[in-house]
Amino acid sequence: MKNFKGFFCLVFFFCNELYAEKIPTFSQYKNSKKEASNFLKKTEIKNKSINQNEEEVYKHSFIISLDKVKGIADEIVYNGAKKLSHLEWDIKNLKMLSLGFNSEFSDGFGARIKLSNAINGGNGGMVDYDWIGTNYDGNLKHENWTDRSISDVKIQKAQQFDIAGSYNLYKDEFKFNLGYKYDRFKWRDYGGSYIYSENGGFRNDVGNFNGKRGISYEQNFETPYIGLEYQKELFDKEIYGNIFGNYSNLVYAHDTDIHHLTNYKFDEYFKNGKYYNWGANIFGKVKENIYLGVGYEYVFYPENRGYIIMKDLATNESYRYDDSAGIRNKFSKVSLNLKYNFTTNSTL
């Protein structure tokens, strides 16, 4: 019996020690729970901070471009449905320098801005057709003109401005653009020759202008637009390209024509014109964050009708002619582009 008592005492002592090791006291339990809670909070804060930092990294690019521009602009005068006059102004060998800045923000939004300005005068010609008399109409038979003059031209000014916001419709590749664009061209003609129909004759007066300045002409287009763009990076970002298209039916245009030999000024105003624009660019990586590329862009403002304010510069008298003016412009650009990419973080 004494042996059994000793055995039970030994078992009780062993179980008590085992229980003490496995079951923590209330104080130990409380401290352990507090440490676990603090650890979870620190992990949650760390993860949240990492996610916030990822959302606040913005992508930017700076682009400088050398552009060669070619096109033609049209100035038209009507009397009702009849075409009275049509002037065609060349845009040739015009070079422009463009500076652009693009940004991509969080939540799929982005923005861009681009400024372009002529760095040379360009050249080309201007042809002025007139259809004078009841039997002549430029709409019915263009080559049946009664008067024509041909002059050389210089482009005095060429400027472009484009600003837009974008939103990613699919990943970072397919975008919707909402923007505003401004295009301006100004010409001056000089010299040249003429063939006029005078005193009841037909093309019976031939001569030249002996280097005199004849006409100064300027076109301005202001265009709010919408558009779509697709961009893609290939070969581990070694090559980047994009294609885009834009459209508007809210173009406001204004042109000014000064006839220096007759001392008349014509201001013409147009609303709700159309605008079509498409293009593409491709870039190749030359160094870290630096890309060299080429681009092509086409811009078309179809003919729109408006009204004329004609002013006699000698007497300051003005006259208005409704639905008598026409304007049109189309040009293309081939560009050599240098692009630099970088990122910023708003928490810095």
Summary of the structure (lengths in Angstrom):
residues: 348
radius of gyration: 36.6
end to end distance: 81.5
largest distance: 154.6
contacts: 1050
relative contact order: 0.14
helix: 16%
strand: 67%
